[in-house]
Amino acid sequence: MPRADFYLITTPRFREQPLRLVCELVRKAHAAGLPTLILARDDAQAEALDDLLWDMGEDAYIPHQIAGLDEDEDEADVLIAGPSADAPMRPLVINLRDAAVQGSFDRVLEVVPADESARGPLRERWKQYQARGLELKKYDM
């Protein structure tokens, strides 16, 4: 059964740099051998994630690239897709956009902002995934 995991940003470290949490989730997925698709909110966010993933420390190289820039993107363990990129689904999807993820995946990770006023769309998404029969989990990060 597909699963949706919601990661609530609660610690100061991730409040200051929410994309660092995304990088941590990517690192864990990579270590588990899960091909990952990151749905970035916009192209600027895709580039910021690309830069951060290069900066994970010397012992944490994660093969990744931005969708649409290279023909070999199927080989990258992590694909970062801006809204205009037509990227194929992967078993693990990290969703940073406003809409619930459609299509076929094993697991979707949703990052919930620390700011209470920004959480409305995520509550809506929780209900959408629930209506589709996904197993739901919540984690404080």
Residue pairs with C-beta under 8 A, 6 or more apart in sequence:
1 133
1 134
1 135
2 105
2 106
2 107
2 108
2 134
2 135
3 106
3 107
3 108
3 134
3 135
3 136
3 137
4 107
4 108
4 109
4 110
4 125
4 126
4 129
4 134
4 135
4 136
4 137
5 107
5 108
5 109
5 110
5 136
5 137
5 138
5 139
6 110
6 112
6 122
6 126
6 136
6 137
6 138
6 139
7 21
7 25
7 109
7 110
7 111
7 112
7 139
7 141
8 112
8 114
8 138
8 139
8 140
8 141
9 15
9 18
9 21
9 111
9 112
9 113
9 114
9 141
10 114
10 140
10 141
11 141
13 20
14 20
14 21
14 114
14 141
15 114
18 111
18 113
18 114
19 45
19 48
19 49
19 52
20 52
21 111
21 141
22 38
22 49
22 52
22 94
22 96
22 111
23 49
23 52
23 53
23 56
24 141
25 94
25 109
25 111
26 36
26 38
26 53
26 62
26 64
26 78
26 94
27 56
27 60
27 62
29 36
29 78
29 92
29 94
30 36
30 62
30 77
30 78
34 90
34 91
34 92
35 77
35 78
35 79
35 90
35 91
35 92
36 77
36 78
36 79
36 90
36 92
36 93
36 94
37 78
37 79
37 81
37 87
37 88
37 89
37 90
37 92
37 93
37 94
38 46
38 49
38 78
38 79
38 80
38 81
38 93
38 94
38 96
39 81
39 93
39 94
39 95
39 96
39 97
39 101
40 46
40 49
40 80
40 81
40 82
40 83
40 96
40 97
41 83
41 96
41 97
41 98
42 82
42 83
43 82
43 83
43 84
45 82
45 96
46 66
46 80
46 81
46 82
47 66
49 80
50 64
50 65
50 66
50 80
53 62
53 64
53 78
56 62
62 77
62 78
63 75
63 76
63 77
63 78
64 76
64 77
64 78
64 79
64 80
65 73
65 76
65 78
65 79
65 80
66 79
66 80
66 81
66 82
66 85
67 73
67 79
67 80
67 81
67 82
67 85
67 86
67 87
68 81
68 82
68 84
68 85
68 86
68 87
70 76
73 79
73 87
79 87
79 90
81 87
83 97
89 103
89 104
89 105
90 105
91 105
91 106
91 107
92 105
92 106
92 107
92 108
92 109
93 101
93 105
93 107
93 108
93 109
94 108
94 109
94 111
95 101
95 108
95 109
95 110
95 111
96 111
98 121
99 125
100 125
100 128
100 129
101 108
108 129
108 134
110 122
110 125
112 119
112 122
113 119
113 122
126 136
129 136
130 136
